Amino acid sequence: MTSLTVDGCERLTCIFSYPVAIKLVKLEHLLLSSCKLVEKIFEPDENLGHVHHFRKSAPTELVSISNCFKFFFLLVVGLIVSIQLRSLKHVINCMIQAPIFPNLETFVISEMDNLISIWPGLLPQNSFCKLKKMEITSCNNLLNVFPCHVLDKLQSLESLNVWNCMALEVVYEIDGINTEQEGSSQGGLDIPLRTLSLGNLPKLKHLWNKDPQGNIRFQNLFMVKASKCKSLNYVFPLSLAKDLLHLQFLEISDCGVEEIIVSDKERVEAALGFVFPKLVSIKFFKLPDLRCFCSGNHNLRFPLLNLFYAVECPAMETFSWGILRASILRKIHLTREGDQWYWEGDLNTTIRKLFNRGTQLLIRILVF
């Protein structure tokens, strides 16, 4: 079986048990939709928990022995049990090593109102290793998309779309990430994601829940779009922004974003140089809190940037505070249609004059 759709199964509480999941080795496309009671896609393996508990309780029983005959009897029984446990452990280990969905390429999840967990707690090597595209829509109890233990497994994921998830707070949880796992190089984990599209996520606070400090890199990011994310205050942490060598399109609209690249507020950052060698288009629409692209005194270069929209961004007083070079940019579009534009020699000067002009207009309105 290469394609599976589970739709409208309203009494189903779980989609896959582990023994079933490891048998679907040829599955390439998976669609899960409108299963209202499902909280977890993968059912926990209860047997493993029972074995773990039994192994811990066995020594306590032996310590309480005071009769030699009983000791000899229990020693024999214990030997038999030990042999059985070794066999059971071998079976479990074999199961644990079997990958989940090693050929899956497309994973779509929609209208799963009670879903709180997408991934199994234990993810064997080569699980989801060919997954290229993932779409999640209308999963209103989901808090995060990727916990840290799955990141090194998703070494083919290129496209992620997440829309209309009312409780989602973070896309990538990176606490406790192990950068020595497969997919890592130079002490960091390389994530192959190319396109990231997010929309109508009112509680989304972070794309990444903290600055990865070089432990994770998104060097292949090609396009980033975020819309109607009112709780999102910034887009890229500082260390991650250094590696956006393939980013070409950036569009942020109707969000609570205050700056695009954020520095660690508790650390004094030295002035850094950022080059976005392929970025050609930046579009900012309806961002009432946006103050600047980057608040640090960093140097920014955009050698190919030729399209810039700043529509309804009244708080944007400058683009950046350090040295800025966008050598081929010649206008800032002030409407979505692009029929109105403004330019005053360079990007920073243009934005500052627009901000001052808007401030003066506001003062006049308040006075009169």
C-alpha positions as CSV (number, residue, x, y, z in Angstrom):
1,M,0.0,0.0,0.0
2,T,1.5,3.3,-1.1
3,S,-1.4,5.7,-0.2
4,L,-3.6,5.9,2.8
5,T,-6.5,8.2,3.7
6,V,-8.2,8.2,7.1
7,D,-11.1,10.6,7.0
8,G,-14.1,11.2,9.2
9,C,-13.5,8.3,11.7
10,E,-15.1,10.1,14.6
11,R,-14.9,7.3,17.1
12,L,-11.2,6.6,16.5
13,T,-8.9,7.6,19.4
14,C,-5.6,6.6,17.8
15,I,-4.5,6.0,14.3
16,F,-1.5,3.7,14.5
17,S,0.0,1.2,17.0
18,Y,3.7,0.8,16.6
19,P,3.5,-2.9,15.3
20,V,1.1,-1.7,12.6
21,A,3.1,1.4,11.7
22,I,6.4,-0.6,11.1
23,K,4.6,-2.8,8.6
24,L,3.6,0.0,6.3
25,V,7.0,0.2,4.8
26,K,5.8,1.1,1.3
27,L,3.5,3.9,2.3
28,E,4.3,7.2,0.4
29,H,1.3,9.4,0.9
30,L,-0.7,9.8,4.2
31,L,-3.8,12.0,4.7
32,L,-5.5,12.2,8.1
33,S,-8.6,14.3,8.4
34,S,-11.7,14.9,10.6
35,C,-11.0,12.3,13.3
36,K,-12.4,14.3,16.1
37,L,-11.3,12.2,19.1
38,V,-7.7,11.4,18.1
39,E,-5.2,13.0,20.5
40,K,-2.1,11.0,19.4
41,I,-1.5,9.6,15.9
42,F,0.8,6.9,17.3
43,E,-0.3,4.8,20.2
44,P,2.3,4.4,23.0
45,D,3.8,0.9,23.3
46,E,2.5,-0.2,26.7
47,N,4.4,-3.5,26.7
48,L,7.7,-1.8,26.8
49,G,6.6,0.1,29.9
50,H,5.5,-3.1,31.7
51,V,8.9,-4.8,31.0
52,H,10.7,-1.8,32.4
53,H,8.6,-1.8,35.5
54,F,9.1,-5.6,36.1
55,R,12.9,-5.3,35.7
56,K,13.1,-2.6,38.3
57,S,10.8,-4.4,40.9
58,A,12.7,-7.7,40.7
59,P,15.7,-6.8,42.9
60,T,13.4,-5.5,45.6
61,E,11.7,-8.9,45.9
62,L,15.1,-10.7,46.2
63,V,16.4,-8.5,48.9
64,S,13.5,-9.5,51.2
65,I,14.4,-13.3,51.1
66,S,15.3,-14.9,54.4
67,N,14.7,-18.6,53.8
68,C,17.4,-20.6,52.0
69,F,15.0,-23.0,50.4
70,K,12.9,-20.1,49.3
71,F,16.1,-18.4,48.1
72,F,17.1,-21.5,46.0
73,F,13.6,-21.8,44.6
74,L,13.4,-18.1,43.7
75,L,17.0,-18.3,42.2
76,V,15.8,-21.0,39.8
77,V,12.7,-19.1,39.0
78,G,14.7,-15.9,38.6
79,L,17.1,-17.7,36.2
80,I,14.1,-18.8,34.0
81,V,12.6,-15.3,34.1
82,S,15.9,-13.8,33.3
83,I,16.2,-16.0,30.2
84,Q,12.7,-15.1,29.2
85,L,13.4,-11.4,29.7
86,R,16.4,-11.6,27.5
87,S,14.3,-13.1,24.8
88,L,11.6,-10.5,25.3
89,K,14.2,-7.7,25.3
90,H,15.7,-9.0,22.0
91,V,12.2,-9.0,20.4
92,I,11.5,-5.5,21.7
93,N,14.9,-4.2,20.5
94,C,14.3,-5.6,17.0
95,M,10.9,-3.8,17.0
96,I,12.5,-0.6,18.2
97,Q,15.0,-0.7,15.4
98,A,12.4,-1.0,12.7
99,P,11.7,2.4,11.1
100,I,8.3,4.0,10.9
101,F,7.2,5.1,7.4
102,P,10.7,5.0,5.8
103,N,9.2,5.7,2.3
104,L,6.6,8.3,3.2
105,E,6.9,11.5,1.1
106,T,3.7,13.4,1.8
107,F,2.0,13.9,5.2
108,V,-1.3,15.9,5.4
109,I,-3.2,16.4,8.7
110,S,-6.4,18.5,8.8
111,E,-9.3,19.2,11.1
112,M,-8.1,17.0,13.9
113,D,-9.5,19.1,16.8
114,N,-8.1,17.1,19.7
115,L,-4.7,16.3,18.3
116,I,-1.9,17.1,20.7
117,S,0.9,14.9,19.4
118,I,2.0,14.1,15.8
119,W,5.1,12.0,16.5
120,P,5.7,8.9,18.5
121,G,7.9,9.3,21.6
122,L,10.4,6.9,20.3
123,L,11.5,7.4,16.7
124,P,13.9,4.8,15.3
125,Q,16.6,5.7,12.8
126,N,15.4,6.0,9.1
127,S,11.8,6.8,10.3
128,F,10.2,9.5,8.0
129,C,13.6,9.7,6.2
130,K,12.0,10.4,2.8
131,L,9.3,12.8,4.0
132,K,9.4,15.8,1.6
133,K,6.1,17.7,2.2
134,M,4.0,18.3,5.3
135,E,0.7,20.2,5.6
136,I,-1.1,20.8,8.9
137,T,-4.4,22.7,9.0
138,S,-7.1,23.2,11.6
139,C,-5.6,21.2,14.5
140,N,-6.7,23.4,17.4
141,N,-5.0,21.7,20.3
142,L,-1.6,21.2,18.8
143,L,1.1,23.2,20.7
144,N,4.2,22.4,18.6
145,V,5.0,20.8,15.2
146,F,8.5,19.4,15.7
147,P,9.8,18.3,19.1
148,C,13.6,18.1,19.3
149,H,13.8,14.3,19.1
150,V,12.4,14.2,15.5
151,L,14.6,16.9,13.9
152,D,17.5,14.7,12.9
153,K,15.2,12.1,11.3
154,L,13.5,14.6,8.9
155,Q,16.5,14.9,6.5
156,S,14.4,15.2,3.4
157,L,11.6,17.6,4.5
158,E,11.6,20.5,2.1
159,S,8.1,22.0,2.5
160,L,6.0,22.9,5.6
161,N,2.6,24.5,5.5
162,V,0.8,25.2,8.8
163,W,-2.5,27.0,8.9
164,N,-5.5,27.7,11.2
165,C,-4.1,26.0,14.3
166,M,-5.5,28.1,17.1
167,A,-3.3,26.9,20.0
168,L,0.0,26.4,18.2
169,E,2.8,28.2,20.1
170,V,6.0,27.0,18.4
171,V,7.1,25.3,15.2
172,Y,10.5,24.0,16.2
173,E,11.3,22.9,19.7
174,I,15.1,22.7,19.9
175,D,15.7,22.3,23.6
176,G,18.0,19.3,24.2
177,I,18.8,18.8,20.5
178,N,21.6,16.3,19.9
179,T,23.9,17.7,17.2
180,E,26.1,14.6,17.1
181,Q,23.3,12.6,15.4
182,E,23.0,11.8,11.7
183,G,22.5,14.8,9.5
184,S,24.8,17.0,11.5
185,S,28.1,18.4,10.4
186,Q,30.7,20.7,12.0
187,G,29.0,20.3,15.3
188,G,25.5,21.4,14.0
189,L,22.4,19.9,12.5
190,D,21.5,20.9,9.0
191,I,17.8,21.1,8.3
192,P,16.9,20.8,4.6
193,L,13.7,22.8,4.7
194,R,13.2,25.1,1.7
195,T,9.7,26.6,2.0
196,L,7.9,27.6,5.2
197,S,4.3,28.9,5.0
198,L,2.4,29.9,8.2
199,G,-1.1,31.4,8.4
200,N,-3.7,32.3,11.0
201,L,-1.8,31.0,14.0
202,P,-3.0,33.6,16.7
203,K,-0.9,32.1,19.6
204,L,2.3,31.4,17.6
205,K,5.1,32.9,19.6
206,H,8.2,31.4,18.0
207,L,9.2,29.7,14.8
208,W,12.2,28.5,16.9
209,N,11.7,28.4,20.7
210,K,15.2,29.7,21.3
211,D,18.3,30.8,19.5
212,P,20.0,27.6,18.3
213,Q,23.5,29.2,18.6
214,G,24.8,27.4,15.6
215,N,23.6,24.0,16.7
216,I,20.9,24.0,14.0
217,R,21.2,25.5,10.5
218,F,18.5,26.2,7.9
219,Q,20.8,27.0,5.0
220,N,18.4,25.8,2.3
221,L,15.5,28.1,3.2
222,F,14.2,29.5,0.0
223,M,10.9,31.1,0.9
224,V,9.4,32.2,4.3
225,K,5.8,33.4,4.6
226,A,3.9,34.3,7.8
227,S,0.4,35.8,7.9
228,K,-2.1,36.5,10.8
229,C,0.3,35.4,13.6
230,K,-0.6,38.1,16.1
231,S,1.7,36.7,18.9
232,L,4.8,36.4,16.8
233,N,7.3,39.1,17.8
234,Y,10.2,38.2,15.6
235,V,11.0,35.8,12.7
236,F,14.7,34.7,12.9
237,P,17.0,34.4,15.9
238,L,20.4,36.0,15.4
239,S,22.6,32.9,14.9
240,L,20.1,31.3,12.5
241,A,20.0,34.4,10.3
242,K,23.7,34.1,9.6
243,D,23.1,31.0,7.5
244,L,20.2,32.1,5.2
245,L,22.3,31.9,2.1
246,H,19.6,30.7,-0.2
247,L,16.6,32.8,1.1
248,Q,15.0,34.5,-1.9
249,F,11.5,35.5,-0.8
250,L,10.4,36.9,2.6
251,E,6.8,37.9,3.2
252,I,5.3,38.9,6.6
253,S,1.8,40.2,6.9
254,D,-0.8,41.0,9.6
255,C,1.5,39.8,12.4
256,G,2.7,41.2,15.8
257,V,6.3,41.2,14.6
258,E,8.5,44.0,16.0
259,E,11.7,43.0,14.2
260,I,12.7,40.4,11.7
261,I,16.1,39.4,13.2
262,V,16.2,39.5,17.0
263,S,19.3,39.5,19.3
264,D,19.5,37.9,22.7
265,K,18.4,40.7,25.0
266,E,20.6,39.3,27.9
267,R,23.8,39.2,25.9
268,V,25.8,42.1,24.5
269,E,26.3,41.2,20.8
270,A,29.3,42.5,18.9
271,A,28.6,44.1,15.5
272,L,28.2,41.3,13.0
273,G,28.0,41.2,9.2
274,F,25.1,39.5,7.5
275,V,24.9,38.8,3.7
276,F,21.7,37.7,2.1
277,P,23.2,36.8,-1.3
278,K,20.0,35.6,-3.0
279,L,17.2,37.6,-1.3
280,V,15.3,39.4,-4.1
281,S,12.0,40.2,-2.5
282,I,10.9,41.5,0.9
283,K,7.2,42.2,1.5
284,F,5.8,43.7,4.8
285,F,2.1,44.2,4.9
286,K,0.0,45.5,7.8
287,L,2.7,45.2,10.6
288,P,1.7,47.9,13.1
289,D,4.5,47.0,15.6
290,L,7.4,46.5,13.2
291,R,10.2,48.9,14.2
292,C,13.1,47.6,12.0
293,F,14.6,44.7,10.2
294,C,17.3,44.2,12.8
295,S,17.8,46.2,16.0
296,G,21.5,45.4,16.6
297,N,24.3,47.5,15.2
298,H,25.0,44.9,12.5
299,N,26.1,45.4,8.9
300,L,23.6,44.1,6.3
301,R,24.1,43.4,2.6
302,F,21.4,42.6,0.0
303,P,23.2,42.5,-3.4
304,L,20.1,41.2,-5.3
305,L,17.3,42.9,-3.5
306,N,15.1,44.7,-6.1
307,L,11.6,44.4,-4.7
308,F,10.6,45.9,-1.3
309,Y,7.1,46.5,0.0
310,A,6.3,48.4,3.3
311,V,2.6,48.7,3.5
312,E,0.9,49.9,6.7
313,C,4.0,49.7,8.8
314,P,3.6,53.0,10.8
315,A,6.2,52.1,13.6
316,M,9.0,51.3,11.2
317,E,11.5,54.1,11.9
318,T,14.5,52.6,10.1
319,F,15.5,49.4,8.3
320,S,18.7,48.8,10.3
321,W,21.1,50.7,12.6
322,G,24.3,49.5,11.1
323,I,25.8,49.8,7.7
324,L,23.3,48.8,5.0
325,R,23.9,48.0,1.4
326,A,21.1,47.2,-1.1
327,S,22.8,48.4,-4.2
328,I,20.2,47.7,-6.9
329,L,17.0,48.7,-4.9
330,R,15.5,51.8,-6.3
331,K,12.0,52.1,-4.7
332,I,9.8,51.2,-1.8
333,H,6.3,50.2,-2.7
334,L,3.6,51.6,-0.4
335,T,0.6,49.7,-1.5
336,R,-0.1,46.0,-2.2
337,E,-0.9,46.8,-5.8
338,G,2.6,48.5,-6.1
339,D,1.1,51.6,-7.8
340,Q,2.6,54.0,-5.2
341,W,6.2,54.1,-4.3
342,Y,8.8,56.4,-2.6
343,W,12.6,56.7,-2.7
344,E,15.2,59.0,-1.2
345,G,18.5,57.7,-2.4
346,D,18.9,54.6,-0.1
347,L,16.8,52.2,1.9
348,N,17.5,53.6,5.4
349,T,17.0,57.2,4.4
350,T,13.8,56.4,2.6
351,I,12.3,54.6,5.6
352,R,13.3,57.2,8.1
353,K,11.8,60.0,6.0
354,L,8.6,58.0,5.6
355,F,8.5,57.5,9.4
356,N,9.1,61.2,10.0
357,R,6.4,62.1,7.5
358,G,4.0,59.7,9.1
359,T,4.8,61.1,12.6
360,Q,4.3,64.7,11.4
361,L,1.0,63.7,9.8
362,L,-0.2,62.1,13.1
363,I,0.8,65.2,15.1
364,R,-1.2,67.4,12.7
365,I,-4.2,65.1,13.1
366,L,-4.0,65.2,16.9
367,V,-3.6,69.0,16.9
368,F,-6.5,69.7,14.6
